[in-house]
Amino acid sequence: MENFNEKTFEVQNAGLVLISPYLPILFYRLGYLAEDRRSFVNKEKQIRAIFLLQYMTSEKPDYNEASLLLNRVLVNYPISEPLPRNVELTQAETDMADQMLTAIKTNWDKMRNTSVRGFQDAFLKRKGKLEESEDRWMLKVEERAYDILLDSVPWSFKMFRYPFQEKTMLVEWR
């Protein structure tokens, strides 16, 4: 993890990029995205998405603002703009997030028999270095011995850009 400039940040939930293909679907189903799926309905929905992503990582109700940096990038929320200390997610939001996590691990054959908590602990709660450049974000995820399982993931997560994002995300993981 070298070659980083002054726009480099440490994150504790770098594994969120593993579920990146599913996030726009989740946001749309929850009514966070506009009908064309190219933008968030409003700032409130964008903030809710930030906190929902953190819920999907750890299910803890309170977070410090620094731990939400990757979440901000994933929903294209300005890094310098303050966030509320907490957002009370609805039962419908957490239920849909839980269902999506279950579906994601079920679609990954090697994780099918793992609990959601085990999946979160093994892959979503992962340290990483996030670097911003003029045209992209680069995330280098800390590796662990069992990352060999990533070779069997049946979807792509190493490069993506949502319609509501300004920059492409490149992921270096395994």
Contact map, one row per residue, 1 for C-alpha under 8 A:
111100000000000000000000000000000000000000000000000000000000000000000000000000000000000000000000000000000000000000000000000000001000000000010000000000000000000000000000000000
111100000000000000000000000000000000000000000000000000000000000000000000000000000000000000000000000000000000000000000000000000000000000000000000000000000000000000000000000000
111110000000000000000000000000000000000000000000000000000000000000000000000000000000000000000000000000000000000000000000000000000000000000000000000000000000000000000000000000
111111110000000000000000000000000000000000000000000000000000000000000000000000000000000000000000000000000000000000000000000000000010000000000000000000000000000000000000000000
001111110000000000000000000000000000000000000000000000000000000000000000000000000000000000000000000000000000000000000000000000000010000000000000000000000000000000000000000000
000111110000000000000000000000000000000000000000000000000000000000000000000000000000000000000000000000000000000000000000000000000000000000000000000000000000000000000000000000
000111111000000000000000000000000000000000000000000000000000000000000000000000000000000000000000000000000000000000000000000000000011100000000000000000000000000000000000000000
000111111100000000000000000000000000000000000000000000000000000000000000000000000000000000000000000000000000000000000000000000001111000000000000000000000000000000000000000000
000000111110000000000000000000000000000000000000000000000000000000000000000000000000000000000000000000000000000000000000000000001110000000000000000000000000000000000000000000
000000011111000000000000000000000000000000000000000000000000000000000000000000000000000000000000000000000000000000000000000000111100000000000000000000000000000000000000000000
000000001111110000000000000000000000000000000000000000000000000000101100000000000000000000000000000000000000000000000000000000111100000000000000000000000000000000000000000000
000000000111110000000000000000000000000000000000000000000000000000100000000000000000000000000000000000000000000000000000000011110000000000000000000000000000000000000000000000
000000000011111100000000000000000000000000000000000000001000000000100100000000000000000000000000000000000000000000000000000111110000000000000000000000000000000000000000000000
000000000011111110000000000000000000000000000000000000000000000000000100000000000000000000000000000000000000000000000000000111111000000000101000000000000000000000000000000000
000000000000111111100000000000000000000000000000000000000000000000000000000000000000000000000000000000000000000000000000001111100000000000001000000000000000000000000000000000
000000000000111111110000000000000000000000000000000010001000000000000000000000000000000000000000000000000000000000000000000110000000000000000000000000000000000000000000000000
000000000000011111110000000000000000000000000000000000000000000000000000000000000000000000000000000000000000000000000000000000000000000000000000000000000000110000000000001000
000000000000001111111000000000000000000000000000000000000000000000000000000000000000000000000000000000000000000000000000001100000000000000000000000000000000100000000000000000
000000000000001111111110000000000000000000000000000000000000000000000000000000000000000000000000000000010000000000000000000000000000000000000000000000000000100000000000000000
000000000000000111111111000000000000000000000000000000000000000000000000000000000000000000000000000000000000000000000000000000000000000000000000000000000000100100000000000000
000000000000000001111111000000000000000000000000000000000000000000000000000000000000000000000000000000000000000000000000000000000000000000000000000000000011100000000000000000
000000000000000000111111110000000000000000000000000000000000000000000000000000000000000000000000000100000000000000000000000000000000000000000000000000000000000000000000000000
000000000000000000111111111000000000000000000000000000000000000000000000000000000000000000000000000000000000000000000000000000000000000000000000000000000000000000000000000000
000000000000000000011111111100000000100000000000000000000000000000000000000000000000000000000000000000000000000000000000000000000000000000000000000000000000000001000000000000
000000000000000000000111111110000000000000000000000000000000000000000000000000000000000000000000000000000000000000000000000000000000000000000000000000000000000000000000000000
000000000000000000000111111111000000000000000000000000000000000000000000000000000000000000000001100100000000000000000000000000000000000000000000000000000000000000000000000000
000000000000000000000011111111111000000000000000100000000000000000000000000000000000000000000000000000000000000000000000000000000000000000000000000000000000000000000000000000
000000000000000000000001111111111100100000000000000000000000000000000000000000000000000000000000000000000000000000000000000000000000000000000000000000000000000000000000000000
000000000000000000000000111111110000000000000000000000000000000000000000000000000000000000000000000000000000000000000000000000000000000000000000000000000000000000000000000000
000000000000000000000000011111111000000000000000000000000000000000000000000000000000000000001001000000000000000000000000000000000000000000000000000000000000000000000000000000
000000000000000000000000001111111100000010000000000000000000000000000000000000000000000000000000000000000000000000000000000000000000000000000000000000000000000000000000000000
000000000000000000000000001111111100000111001100100000000000000000000000000000000000000000000000000000000000000000000000000000000000000000000000000000000000000000000000000000
000000000000000000000000001101111111111110001000000000000000000000000000000000000000000000000000000000000000000000000000000000000000000000000000000000000000000000000000000000
000000000000000000000000000100111111111110000000000000000000000000000000000000000000000000000000000000000000000000000000000000000000000000000000000000000000000000000000000000
000000000000000000000000000000001111110000000000000000000000000000000000000000000000000000000000000000000000000000000000000000000000000000000000000000000000000000000000000000
000000000000000000000000000000001111111000000000000000000000000000000000000000000000000000000000000000000000000000000000000000000000000000000000000000000000000000000000000000
000000000000000000000001000100001111111100000000000000000000000000000000000000000000000000000000000000000000000000000000000000000000000000000000000000000000000000110000000000
000000000000000000000000000000001111111100000000000000000000000000000000000000000000000000000000000000000000000000000000000000000000000000000000000000000000000001110000000000
000000000000000000000000000000001101111110000000000000000000000000000000000000000000000000000000000000000000000000000000000000000000000000000000000000000000000000110000000000
000000000000000000000000000000011100111111101100000000000000000000000000000000000000000000000000000000000000000000000000000000000000000000000000000000000000000000010000000000
000000000000000000000000000000111100001111101100000000000000000000000000000000000000000000000000000000000000000000000000000000000000000000000000000000000000000000000000000000
000000000000000000000000000000010000000111111100000000000000000000000000000000000000000000000000000000000000000000000000000000000000000000000000000000000000000000000000000000
000000000000000000000000000000000000000111111110000000000000000000000000000000000000000000000000000000000000000000000000000000000000000000000000000000000000000000000000000000
000000000000000000000000000000000000000001111111000000000000000000000000000000000000000000000000000000000000000000000000000000000000000000000000000000000000000000000000000000
000000000000000000000000000000011000000111111111100000000000000000000000000000000000000000000000000000000000000000000000000000000000000000000000000000000000000000000000000000
000000000000000000000000000000010000000111111111110000000000000000000000001010000000000000000000000000000000000000000000000000000000000000000000000000000000000000000000000000
000000000000000000000000000000000000000000111111111000000000000000000000000010000010000000000000000000000000000000000000000000000000000000000000000000000000000000000000000000
000000000000000000000000000000000000000000011111111100000000000000000000000000000000001010000000000000000000000000000000000000000000000000000000000000000000000000000000000000
000000000000000000000000001000010000000000001111111110000000000000000010001000000000000000000000000000000000000000000000000000000000000000000000000000000000000000000000000000
000000000000000000000000000000000000000000000111111111000000000000010011001000000000000000000000000000000000000000000000000000000000000000000000000000000000000000000000000000
000000000000000000000000000000000000000000000011111111100000000000010010000000000000011010000000000000000000000000000000000000000000000000000000000000000000000000000000000000
000000000000000000000000000000000000000000000001111111110000000000000000000000000000000010001100100000000000000000000000000000000000000000000000000000000000000000000000000000
000000000000000100000000000000000000000000000000111111111000000000000010000000000000000000000000000000000000000000000000000000000000000000000000000000000000000000000000000000
000000000000000000000000000000000000000000000000011111111111000000010010000000000000000000000000000000000000000000000000000000000000000000000000000000000000000000000000000000
000000000000000000000000000000000000000000000000001111111111100000000000000000000000000000000100000000000000000000000000000000000000000000000000000000000000000000000000000000
000000000000000000000000000000000000000000000000000111111110000000000000000000000000000000000000110010000000000000000001000000000000000000000000000000000000000000000000000000
000000000000100100000000000000000000000000000000000011111110000000000000000000000000000000000000000000000000000000000001000110000000000000000000000000000000000000000000000000
000000000000000000000000000000000000000000000000000001111111000000000000000000000000000000000000000000000000000000000001000010000000000000000000000000000000000000000000000000
000000000000000000000000000000000000000000000000000001111111100000000000000000000000000000000000000000000000000000000000000000000000000000000000000000000000000000000000000000
000000000000000000000000000000000000000000000000000001100111111000000000000000000000000000000000000000000000000000000000000000000000000000000000000000000000000000000000000000
000000000000000000000000000000000000000000000000000000100011111000000000000000000000010100000000000000000000000000000000000000000000000000000000000000000000000000000000000000
000000000000000000000000000000000000000000000000000000000001111100000000000000000000110000000000000000000000000000000000000000000000000000000000000000000000000000000000000000
000000000000000000000000000000000000000000000000000000000001111110110000000000000000110000000000000000000000000000000000000000000000000000000000000000000000000000000000000000
000000000000000000000000000000000000000000000000000000000000011111110000000000000000100000000000000000000000000000000000000000000000000000000000000000000000000000000000000000
000000000000000000000000000000000000000000000000000000000000001111111000000000000010100000000000000000000000000000000000000000000000000000000000000000000000000000000000000000
000000000000000000000000000000000000000000000000000000000000000111111000000000000000000000000000000000000000000000000000000000000000000000000000000000000000000000000000000000
000000000011100000000000000000000000000000000000000000000000001111111100000000000000000000000000000000000000000000000000000000000000000000000000000000000000000000000000000000
000000000000000000000000000000000000000000000000011001000000001111111111000000000000000000000000000000000000000000000000000000000000000000000000000000000000000000000000000000
000000000010000000000000000000000000000000000000000000000000000011111111100000100000000000000000000000000000000000000000000000000000000000000000000000000000000000000000000000
000000000010110000000000000000000000000000000000000000000000000000111111110000000000000000000000000000000000000000000000000000000100000000000000000000000000000000000000000000
000000000000000000000000000000000000000000000000111011000000000000011111111000000000000000000000000000000000000000000000000000000000000000000000000000000000000000000000000000
000000000000000000000000000000000000000000000000010000000000000000011111111111100000000000000000000000000000000000000000000000000000000000000000000000000000000000000000000000
000000000000000000000000000000000000000000000000000000000000000000001111111111100000000000000000000000000000000000000000000000000000000000000000000000000000000000000000000000
000000000000000000000000000000000000000000000000000000000000000000000111111110000000000000000000000000000000000000000000000000000000000000000000000000000000000000001000000000
000000000000000000000000000000000000000000000100110000000000000000000011111110000000000000000000000000000000000000000000000000000000000000000000000000000000000000011000000000
000000000000000000000000000000000000000000000000000000000000000000000001111111000000000000000000000000000000000000000000000000000000000000000000000000000000000000011100000000
000000000000000000000000000000000000000000000110000000000000000000000001111111101000000000000000000000000000000000000000000000000000000000000000000000000000000000000000000000
000000000000000000000000000000000000000000000000000000000000000000000001100111111000000000000000000000000000000000000000000000000000000000000000000000000000000000000000000000
000000000000000000000000000000000000000000000000000000000000000000001001100011111100000000000000000000000000000000000000000000000000000000000000000000000000000000000000000000
000000000000000000000000000000000000000000000000000000000000000000000000000001111100000000000000000000000000000000000000000000000000000000000000000000000000000000000000000000
000000000000000000000000000000000000000000000000000000000000000000000000000011111110000000000000000000000000000000000000000000000000000000000000000000000000000000000000000000
000000000000000000000000000000000000000000000000000000000000000000000000000000111111000000000000000000000000000000000000000000000000000000000000000000000000000000000000000000
000000000000000000000000000000000000000000000010000000000000000010000000000000001111100000000000000000000000000000000000000000000000000000000000000000000000000000000000000000
000000000000000000000000000000000000000000000000000000000000000000000000000000000111111000000000000000000000000000000000000000000000000000000000000000000000000000000000000000
000000000000000000000000000000000000000000000000000000000000011110000000000000000011111000000000000000000000000000000000000000000000000000000000000000000000000000000000000000
000000000000000000000000000000000000000000000000001000000000111000000000000000000001111100000000000000000000000000000000000000000000000000000000000000000000000000000000000000
000000000000000000000000000000000000000000000001001000000000000000000000000000000001111110000000000000000000000000000000000000000000000000000000000000000000000000000000000000
000000000000000000000000000000000000000000000000000000000000100000000000000000000000011111000000000000000000000000000000000000000000000000000000000000000000000000000000000000
000000000000000000000000000000000000000000000001001100000000000000000000000000000000001111101100000000000000000000000000000000000000000000000000000000000000000000000000000000
000000000000000000000000000000000000000000000000000000000000000000000000000000000000000111111100000000000000000000000000000000000000000000000000000000000000000000000000000000
000000000000000000000000000000000000000000000000000000000000000000000000000000000000000011111110000000000000000000000000000000000000000000000000000000000000000000000000000000
000000000000000000000000000000000000000000000000000000000000000000000000000000000000000001111111000000000000000000000000000000000000000000000000000000000000000000000000000000
000000000000000000000000000001000000000000000000000100000000000000000000000000000000000011111111100000000000000000000000000000000000000000000000000000000000000000000000000000
000000000000000000000000000000000000000000000000000100100000000000000000000000000000000011111111110000000000000000000000000000000000000000000000000000000000000000000000000000
000000000000000000000000000000000000000000000000000000000000000000000000000000000000000000111111111000000000000000000000000000000000000000000000000000000000000000000000000000
000000000000000000000000010001000000000000000000000000000000000000000000000000000000000000011111111100000000000000000000000000000000000000000000000000000000000000000000000000
000000000000000000000000010000000000000000000000000100010000000000000000000000000000000000001111111110000000000000000000000000000000000000000000000000000000000000000000000000
000000000000000000000000000000000000000000000000000000010000000000000000000000000000000000000111111111000000000000000000000000000000000000000000000000000000000000000000000000
000000000000000000000000000000000000000000000000000000000000000000000000000000000000000000000011111111100000000000000000000000000000000000000000000000000000000000000000000000
000000000000000000000100010000000000000000000000000000000000000000000000000000000000000000000001111111110000000000000000000000000000000000000000000000000000000000000000000000
000000000000000000000000000000000000000000000000000000010000000000000000000000000000000000000000111111111000000000010000000000000000000000000000000000000000000000000000000000
000000000000000000000000000000000000000000000000000000000000000000000000000000000000000000000000011111111100000000010000000000000000000000000000000000000000000000000000000000
000000000000000000000000000000000000000000000000000000000000000000000000000000000000000000000000001111111110000000000000000000000000000000000000000000000000000000000000000000
000000000000000000100000000000000000000000000000000000000000000000000000000000000000000000000000000111111111000000000000000000000000000000000000000000000000000000000000000000
000000000000000000000000000000000000000000000000000000000000000000000000000000000000000000000000000011111111101101010010000000000000000000000000000000000000000000000000000000
000000000000000000000000000000000000000000000000000000000000000000000000000000000000000000000000000001111111101110000000000000000000000000000000000000000000000000000000000000
000000000000000000000000000000000000000000000000000000000000000000000000000000000000000000000000000000111111100100000000000000000000000000000000000000000100000000000000000000
000000000000000000000000000000000000000000000000000000000000000000000000000000000000000000000000000000011111111100000000000000000000000000000000000000011100000000000000000000
000000000000000000000000000000000000000000000000000000000000000000000000000000000000000000000000000000001111111100000000000000000000000000000000000000011000000000000000000000
000000000000000000000000000000000000000000000000000000000000000000000000000000000000000000000000000000000001111110000000000000000000000000000000000010010000000000000000000000
000000000000000000000000000000000000000000000000000000000000000000000000000000000000000000000000000000001101111111000010000000000000000000000000000000000000000000000000000000
000000000000000000000000000000000000000000000000000000000000000000000000000000000000000000000000000000001111111111000000000000000000000000000000000000000000000000000000000000
000000000000000000000000000000000000000000000000000000000000000000000000000000000000000000000000000000000100011111100000000000000000000000000000000000000000000000000000000000
000000000000000000000000000000000000000000000000000000000000000000000000000000000000000000000000000000001000001111110110000000000000000000000000000000000000000000000000000000
000000000000000000000000000000000000000000000000000000000000000000000000000000000000000000000000000000000000000011111110000000000000000000000000000000000000000000000000000000
000000000000000000000000000000000000000000000000000000000000000000000000000000000000000000000000000011001000000001111111000000000000000000000000000000000000000000000000000000
000000000000000000000000000000000000000000000000000000000000000000000000000000000000000000000000000000000000000000111111100000000000000000000000000000000000000000000000000000
000000000000000000000000000000000000000000000000000000000000000000000000000000000000000000000000000000000000000001111111110000000000000000000000000000000000000000000000000000
000000000000000000000000000000000000000000000000000000000000000000000000000000000000000000000000000000001000001001111111111100000000000000000000000000000000000000000000000000
000000000000000000000000000000000000000000000000000000011100000000000000000000000000000000000000000000000000000000011111111110000000000000000000000000000000000000000000000000
000000000000000000000000000000000000000000000000000000000000000000000000000000000000000000000000000000000000000000001111111111000000000000000000000000000000000000000000000000
000000000000000000000000000000000000000000000000000000000000000000000000000000000000000000000000000000000000000000000111111111000000000000000000000000000000000000000000000000
000000000000001001000000000000000000000000000000000000000000000000000000000000000000000000000000000000000000000000000011111111000000000000000000000000000000000000000000000000
000000000000111101000000000000000000000000000000000000001000000000000000000000000000000000000000000000000000000000000011111111000000000000000000000000000000000000000000000000
000000000001111100000000000000000000000000000000000000001100000000000000000000000000000000000000000000000000000000000001111111100000000000000000000000000000000000000000000000
000000000001111000000000000000000000000000000000000000000000000000000000000000000000000000000000000000000000000000000000111111110000000000001100000000000000000000000000000000
000000000111111000000000000000000000000000000000000000000000000000000000000000000000000000000000000000000000000000000000000011111000000000001100000000000000000000000000000000
000000000111110000000000000000000000000000000000000000000000000000000000000000000000000000000000000000000000000000000000000001111100000000111100000000000000000000000000000000
100000011110010000000000000000000000000000000000000000000000000000000000000000000000000000000000000000000000000000000000000000111110000000111000000000000000000000000000000000
000000011110000000000000000000000000000000000000000000000000000000000100000000000000000000000000000000000000000000000000000000011111000011110000000000000000000000000000000000
000110111000000000000000000000000000000000000000000000000000000000000000000000000000000000000000000000000000000000000000000000001111100011100000000000000000000000000000000000
000000110000000000000000000000000000000000000000000000000000000000000000000000000000000000000000000000000000000000000000000000000111110111000000000000000000000000000000000000
000000100000000000000000000000000000000000000000000000000000000000000000000000000000000000000000000000000000000000000000000000000011111111000000000000000000000000000000000000
000000000000000000000000000000000000000000000000000000000000000000000000000000000000000000000000000000000000000000000000000000000001111100000000000000000000000000000000000000
000000000000000000000000000000000000000000000000000000000000000000000000000000000000000000000000000000000000000000000000000000000000111110000000000000000000000000000011000000
000000000000000000000000000000000000000000000000000000000000000000000000000000000000000000000000000000000000000000000000000000000001111111000000000000000000000000000011110000
000000000000000000000000000000000000000000000000000000000000000000000000000000000000000000000000000000000000000000000000000000000111101111100000000000000000000000000011110000
000000000000000000000000000000000000000000000000000000000000000000000000000000000000000000000000000000000000000000000000000000000111100111110000000000000000000000000000111100
000000000000010000000000000000000000000000000000000000000000000000000000000000000000000000000000000000000000000000000000000000011110000011111000000000000000000000000000111100
100000000000000000000000000000000000000000000000000000000000000000000000000000000000000000000000000000000000000000000000000000011100000001111100000000000000000000000000001110
000000000000011000000000000000000000000000000000000000000000000000000000000000000000000000000000000000000000000000000000000001111000000000111110000000000000000000000000001110
000000000000000000000000000000000000000000000000000000000000000000000000000000000000000000000000000000000000000000000000000001110000000000011111000000000000000000000000000010
000000000000000000000000000000000000000000000000000000000000000000000000000000000000000000000000000000000000000000000000000000000000000000001111101000000000000000000000000011
000000000000000000000000000000000000000000000000000000000000000000000000000000000000000000000000000000000000000000000000000000000000000000000111111000000000000000000000000000
000000000000000000000000000000000000000000000000000000000000000000000000000000000000000000000000000000000000000000000000000000000000000000000011111100000000000000000000000000
000000000000000000000000000000000000000000000000000000000000000000000000000000000000000000000000000000000000000000000000000000000000000000000001111110000000000000000000000000
000000000000000000000000000000000000000000000000000000000000000000000000000000000000000000000000000000000000000000000000000000000000000000000011111111100000000000000000000001
000000000000000000000000000000000000000000000000000000000000000000000000000000000000000000000000000000000000000000000000000000000000000000000000111111100000000000000000000001
000000000000000000000000000000000000000000000000000000000000000000000000000000000000000000000000000000000000010000000000000000000000000000000000011111111000000000000000000000
000000000000000000000000000000000000000000000000000000000000000000000000000000000000000000000000000000000000000000000000000000000000000000000000001111111000000000000000000001
000000000000000000000000000000000000000000000000000000000000000000000000000000000000000000000000000000000000000000000000000000000000000000000000001111111000000000000000000000
000000000000000000000000000000000000000000000000000000000000000000000000000000000000000000000000000000000001110000000000000000000000000000000000000011111100000000000000000000
000000000000000000000000000000000000000000000000000000000000000000000000000000000000000000000000000000000001100000000000000000000000000000000000000011111111000000000000000000
000000000000000000000000000000000000000000000000000000000000000000000000000000000000000000000000000000000011000000000000000000000000000000000000000000011111000000000000000000
000000000000000000001000000000000000000000000000000000000000000000000000000000000000000000000000000000000000000000000000000000000000000000000000000000001111100000000000000000
000000000000000000001000000000000000000000000000000000000000000000000000000000000000000000000000000000000000000000000000000000000000000000000000000000001111111000000000000000
000000000000000011111000000000000000000000000000000000000000000000000000000000000000000000000000000000000000000000000000000000000000000000000000000000000011111100000000001000
000000000000000010000000000000000000000000000000000000000000000000000000000000000000000000000000000000000000000000000000000000000000000000000000000000000001111100000000111110
000000000000000000000000000000000000000000000000000000000000000000000000000000000000000000000000000000000000000000000000000000000000000000000000000000000001111110000001111000
000000000000000000010000000000000000000000000000000000000000000000000000000000000000000000000000000000000000000000000000000000000000000000000000000000000000111111000001110000
000000000000000000000000000000000000000000000000000000000000000000000000000000000000000000000000000000000000000000000000000000000000000000000000000000000000001111101111100000
000000000000000000000001000000000000010000000000000000000000000000000000000000000000000000000000000000000000000000000000000000000000000000000000000000000000000111111001000000
000000000000000000000000000000000000111000000000000000000000000000000000000000000000000000000000000000000000000000000000000000000000000000000000000000000000000011111100000000
000000000000000000000000000000000000111100000000000000000000000000000000001100000000000000000000000000000000000000000000000000000000000000000000000000000000000001111100000000
000000000000000000000000000000000000000000000000000000000000000000000000011100000000000000000000000000000000000000000000000000000000000000000000000000000000000011111111000000
000000000000000000000000000000000000000000000000000000000000000000000000000100000000000000000000000000000000000000000000000000000000000000000000000000000000000010111111000000
000000000000000000000000000000000000000000000000000000000000000000000000000000000000000000000000000000000000000000000000000000000000001110000000000000000000000010001111100000
000000000000000000000000000000000000000000000000000000000000000000000000000000000000000000000000000000000000000000000000000000000000001110000000000000000000001111001111110000
000000000000000000000000000000000000000000000000000000000000000000000000000000000000000000000000000000000000000000000000000000000000000111100000000000000000011110000011111000
000000000000000000000000000000000000000000000000000000000000000000000000000000000000000000000000000000000000000000000000000000000000000111100000000000000000011100000001111100
000000000000000010000000000000000000000000000000000000000000000000000000000000000000000000000000000000000000000000000000000000000000000001111000000000000000111000000000111110
000000000000000000000000000000000000000000000000000000000000000000000000000000000000000000000000000000000000000000000000000000000000000001111000000000000000010000000000011111
000000000000000000000000000000000000000000000000000000000000000000000000000000000000000000000000000000000000000000000000000000000000000000011110000000000000010000000000001111
000000000000000000000000000000000000000000000000000000000000000000000000000000000000000000000000000000000000000000000000000000000000000000000010001101000000000000000000000111
